[in-house]
Amino acid sequence: MKIHEIYINRCIELAKNGLGTTYPNPLVGSVIVFDGKIIGEGWHKKAGEAHAEVNAINSVKDKSLLSKATIYVSLEPCSHFGKTPPCSDLIIKHNIPHVVIGTVDPNPKVAGNGIKKLIENGISVVVGILEDECYQLNKRFFTFHNKKRPYIILKWAESTDGFIAPLTKEKKEPVWLTNEISRQLVHKWRSEEQAILVGTNTVLEDNPKLNVRDWWGENPVRIVLDRTGKINKNHFILDNQFKTIIITEQENITSSENCIYENTIFDKMLAEKIGTILWKHNLQSVIIEGGAQTLETFIKANLWDEARIFKSSIILKNGIKAPFLENSVFSIKIKDDILNKIYHHD
């Protein structure tokens, strides 16, 4: 691995610390190097707070070294005033002569302007180090800005014999196919993504809360499909505890602060329409948690980016058939469960 790649790789590792807390901002890490040694590093922790470059510069004890140092950053330094001043201005202010960047920022407010400003001020700039890895780090951010929709993760658990749920059950609550460690992992995922989506039948059959209970972190925005208004106030989904968006064909329903109604026609373009609605609400990622019909809506539309499928040791013998996707690219054993991951390529 070349020297620039070593330090950009460190930027990526630092940036991952912000997963789930930086929305709507991207994950960014920064490292400052002088004379072959790291003298400062930082990452963006939360929207509205200091960016990675600011934290890295602030961590340098001897600021006189900055005028002879190289700053590495996984994503192009910003060039505009948002909730914080432009990072490119800060780099110029401290006379840092060399900047090495993983990848260009897709946000139209930046998109090369940060690099341009640095070059115009006599700074040496290198761009495109571990570019694919830096893209993967911010796959949600890039998908949101480039495709005008959130990064879509399909997730389900299925029995050994390929069923997602039994045909009938005694109580209106989930039938757990996976073990407690797998279930905790799902709550970790919820804390990392901005939204979680389920269909009408999942709410009517399971009455889920769709929150983060078994992990630390923010609750995702709940998205519910309710075409004809079957869901009522007895369901947790309408408890007003945190932001919930109900997508429906019903018209003229009054929204409240935490319960927002979006009207659309449920036709063959439904998956694309949902993507547009979530983009409008600035949601960069969503986990589609079910049920089978909702998952199939996105699979048939070829509109998904990643699938996370738990294969349980439980045998149901009959039930609701799980969706089918080919070519798992990653498998891990979690006690008696197997987690398969599939990445979708256009």
C-alpha positions in Angstrom: 0.0 0.0 0.0 1.4 3.4 -1.0 1.9 6.2 1.6 -1.1 8.3 0.5 -3.4 5.2 0.7 -2.2 4.4 4.2 -3.3 7.8 5.5 -6.6 7.9 3.5 -7.3 4.4 4.9 -6.9 5.9 8.3 -9.3 8.7 7.4 -11.9 6.1 6.4 -11.5 4.2 9.7 -11.9 7.5 11.7 -15.0 8.5 9.6 -16.8 5.3 10.4 -17.1 6.5 14.0 -19.8 8.9 12.9 -22.1 6.3 11.3 -25.7 7.0 12.3 -25.0 10.5 13.9 -23.9 12.7 11.0 -27.0 12.8 8.9 -27.6 14.7 6.6 -23.9 15.2 6.4 -21.5 12.6 5.0 -19.0 10.5 7.0 -15.6 12.2 6.9 -12.2 11.5 8.5 -9.1 13.6 8.4 -5.4 13.0 9.2 -2.5 15.6 9.4 1.0 14.3 8.7 4.3 16.1 9.2 7.7 14.5 8.6 6.2 11.0 8.3 4.2 11.1 11.5 0.5 11.8 12.3 0.4 15.0 14.3 -3.4 15.4 14.3 -6.6 13.5 13.3 -10.3 13.9 13.6 -13.7 12.9 12.2 -17.1 14.6 11.8 -19.2 13.5 14.7 -22.6 15.2 14.3 -24.4 17.6 11.9 -23.9 21.2 13.1 -20.7 20.4 14.9 -17.1 20.7 13.7 -16.1 18.9 10.5 -13.3 16.4 10.3 -10.7 18.8 9.1 -11.5 21.3 12.0 -11.2 18.5 14.6 -7.9 17.3 13.0 -6.4 20.8 12.9 -7.6 21.5 16.5 -5.9 18.3 17.7 -2.4 19.5 16.5 -0.5 20.7 19.5 2.1 22.7 17.7 0.2 24.7 15.1 3.5 26.0 13.6 3.9 22.6 12.0 0.8 23.0 9.9 2.6 25.3 7.3 4.9 22.3 6.5 2.3 19.5 6.8 0.0 17.5 4.6 -3.7 17.1 5.5 -5.5 14.0 4.3 -9.3 13.9 4.1 -11.6 11.1 2.8 -14.0 13.6 1.1 -13.4 17.0 -0.5 -13.3 19.9 2.0 -16.5 22.0 1.9 -16.4 25.4 0.3 -19.7 26.9 1.5 -21.2 28.3 4.6 -23.6 25.8 6.2 -24.0 25.4 9.9 -20.2 25.7 10.1 -17.7 27.8 8.0 -16.0 26.3 5.0 -13.2 23.8 5.7 -11.2 24.9 2.6 -11.0 28.4 4.1 -9.6 27.0 7.4 -6.9 25.0 5.4 -5.9 28.2 3.6 -5.9 30.2 6.8 -3.4 27.8 8.4 -1.2 27.7 5.2 -1.3 23.9 5.0 0.6 23.4 1.7 -0.5 19.9 0.7 -4.0 18.4 0.6 -4.8 14.8 -0.3 -8.4 13.9 -1.0 -10.1 10.5 -1.3 -13.0 11.6 -3.5 -14.9 14.6 -4.8 -18.1 15.6 -2.9 -21.3 14.9 -5.0 -23.2 17.7 -3.1 -23.9 20.4 -5.7 -23.0 23.0 -3.1 -19.4 21.6 -3.1 -18.8 19.4 -6.1 -15.3 20.5 -7.0 -15.5 24.0 -5.6 -13.5 23.1 -2.5 -10.7 21.7 -4.6 -10.8 24.7 -7.0 -10.5 27.2 -4.0 -7.5 25.3 -2.6 -5.7 25.3 -5.9 -6.4 29.0 -6.5 -4.7 29.7 -3.2 -1.5 27.9 -4.3 -2.1 24.7 -2.4 -1.0 21.4 -3.9 -4.0 19.0 -4.2 -4.1 15.3 -5.0 -7.5 13.8 -5.6 -8.7 10.1 -6.0 -6.9 8.1 -3.4 -8.8 4.9 -2.5 -11.7 6.5 -4.4 -13.8 3.3 -4.4 -13.4 2.8 -0.7 -14.3 6.4 0.0 -17.4 6.0 -2.2 -18.4 2.9 -0.2 -17.9 4.8 3.0 -20.5 7.3 1.9 -22.7 5.1 -0.3 -25.8 6.5 1.3 -24.7 10.2 0.7 -23.6 9.5 -2.9 -26.8 7.5 -3.7 -29.0 10.4 -2.2 -27.3 13.1 -4.3 -26.6 11.2 -7.5 -29.8 9.2 -7.8 -32.2 11.5 -5.9 -33.4 8.6 -3.6 -32.2 7.0 -0.4 -29.8 4.0 -0.2 -32.2 1.0 0.0 -31.5 -2.0 2.2 -33.7 -5.0 2.0 -33.8 -7.1 5.2 -35.6 -10.2 6.2 -35.3 -13.4 8.2 -36.4 -16.8 6.7 -36.7 -20.3 8.0 -34.5 -23.1 6.8 -37.2 -24.1 4.4 -37.6 -20.6 3.0 -40.6 -19.1 4.7 -40.7 -15.5 6.1 -43.6 -16.1 8.5 -46.2 -18.7 9.4 -49.6 -18.6 7.7 -51.5 -18.2 11.0 -50.5 -17.2 14.5 -52.2 -16.8 17.9 -51.0 -13.3 18.8 -50.6 -10.0 16.9 -46.8 -9.9 17.5 -43.7 -11.0 15.6 -42.8 -14.7 15.4 -39.0 -14.7 15.9 -37.0 -16.8 13.5 -33.6 -15.5 14.6 -31.7 -15.6 17.8 -31.2 -12.8 20.3 -27.7 -11.8 18.9 -29.1 -11.4 15.4 -32.0 -9.4 16.7 -29.6 -7.1 18.6 -27.6 -6.6 15.3 -30.8 -5.5 13.6 -31.3 -2.8 16.2 -27.7 -1.7 15.6 -28.5 -1.4 11.9 -31.6 0.7 12.8 -29.4 3.1 14.7 -27.2 3.5 11.6 -29.9 4.2 9.0 -32.2 7.2 8.7 -35.5 5.3 8.0 -37.2 2.0 8.3 -40.2 0.9 6.2 -42.9 -1.7 6.5 -46.1 -2.6 4.8 -49.7 -2.6 6.1 -49.8 -6.4 6.8 -46.6 -6.2 8.9 -48.2 -3.6 11.1 -51.6 -5.4 11.4 -50.0 -8.8 12.1 -47.0 -7.9 14.2 -47.8 -4.4 15.7 -44.1 -3.5 15.6 -42.5 -0.4 17.4 -39.7 -0.1 14.8 -37.4 1.6 17.3 -33.9 1.1 18.7 -34.4 -0.9 22.0 -31.4 -3.3 22.1 -28.7 -0.8 21.0 -27.7 2.8 21.7 -28.6 5.4 19.1 -31.3 7.5 17.3 -34.6 5.9 16.3 -35.0 5.8 12.5 -37.9 7.6 10.9 -40.7 5.1 10.5 -42.2 4.8 7.1 -45.5 2.9 6.7 -47.5 1.9 3.7 -51.2 2.1 4.5 -53.1 2.3 1.2 -56.7 2.3 2.5 -56.3 3.4 6.1 -56.4 0.1 8.0 -53.9 1.1 10.6 -55.4 2.8 13.7 -54.3 4.5 17.0 -54.0 1.1 18.7 -50.9 0.3 16.7 -47.5 1.4 18.1 -46.7 2.9 14.7 -49.1 5.8 15.4 -48.0 6.5 19.0 -46.4 9.9 18.1 -43.2 8.9 19.9 -41.0 9.9 16.9 -41.3 10.9 13.3 -43.5 8.6 11.2 -44.4 9.0 7.6 -47.6 7.2 6.4 -47.8 6.7 2.6 -51.4 6.3 1.6 -54.0 6.7 -1.2 -56.3 8.4 1.2 -56.6 12.1 0.6 -56.9 15.2 2.9 -55.7 13.5 6.1 -54.3 16.0 8.6 -50.6 15.5 9.5 -49.1 16.3 12.9 -45.5 17.0 13.9 -44.6 13.3 14.3 -47.2 11.8 12.0 -46.9 12.9 8.4 -49.2 11.7 5.6 -48.0 11.4 2.0 -50.6 10.8 -0.7 -49.8 8.7 -3.8 -51.3 6.1 -6.1 -50.2 2.5 -5.4 -49.4 1.4 -8.9 -46.5 -0.4 -10.6 -44.3 2.7 -10.0 -44.9 2.6 -6.2 -41.3 1.7 -5.3 -40.0 4.7 -7.3 -42.6 7.0 -5.8 -41.6 5.9 -2.3 -38.0 6.7 -3.2 -38.9 10.2 -4.3 -41.0 10.8 -1.2 -38.1 9.8 1.1 -35.7 11.9 -0.9 -38.1 14.9 -0.4 -37.9 14.3 3.3 -34.0 14.3 3.1 -33.7 10.6 4.1 -30.5 9.2 2.8 -31.1 5.6 3.7 -33.9 3.2 4.5 -34.2 -0.4 5.7 -37.2 -2.2 4.1 -38.2 -4.7 6.9 -41.2 -6.3 5.3 -43.4 -7.9 4.8 -43.0 -10.2 1.8 -45.2 -8.2 -0.5 -43.4 -4.9 0.3 -40.0 -6.5 -0.2 -41.2 -7.9 -3.6 -42.4 -4.4 -4.6 -38.8 -3.2 -4.5 -37.3 -6.4 -5.9 -39.7 -6.4 -8.9 -38.9 -2.7 -9.5 -35.2 -3.5 -9.4 -34.9 -0.7 -6.9 -32.6 -1.7 -4.1 -28.9 -1.5 -3.2 -28.2 -4.1 -0.6 -30.0 -7.1 0.9 -29.3 -8.6 4.4 -30.9 -12.0 4.8 -30.9 -14.1 7.9 -31.3 -17.9 7.4 -32.7 -19.4 10.6 -32.3 -23.0 11.9 -36.1 -23.1 12.5 -38.3 -25.2 10.1 -41.8 -23.9 9.6 -43.0 -26.5 7.0 -45.4 -24.0 5.5 -46.1 -20.3 5.6 -45.5 -17.1 3.6 -42.7 -17.6 1.1 -39.6 -15.5 1.5 -38.4 -13.4 -1.5 -35.6 -15.0 -3.5 -32.3 -13.3 -4.5 -29.3 -15.0 -6.0 -25.6 -14.8 -5.4 -24.8 -14.0 -1.8 -21.4 -12.2 -1.7 -20.9 -12.3 2.1 -21.9 -14.8 4.7 -21.4 -14.9 8.5 -22.5 -17.3 11.1 -24.3 -15.8 14.2 -24.7 -18.7 16.6 -27.3 -20.9 14.7 -28.2 -18.2 12.2 -26.5 -17.4 8.9 -26.5 -13.8 7.7 -26.1 -13.4 3.9 -25.4 -10.1 2.3 -26.0 -9.3 -1.4 -25.0 -6.1 -3.1 -27.1 -5.0 -6.1 -25.4 -3.5 -9.2 -27.3 -1.6 -11.8 
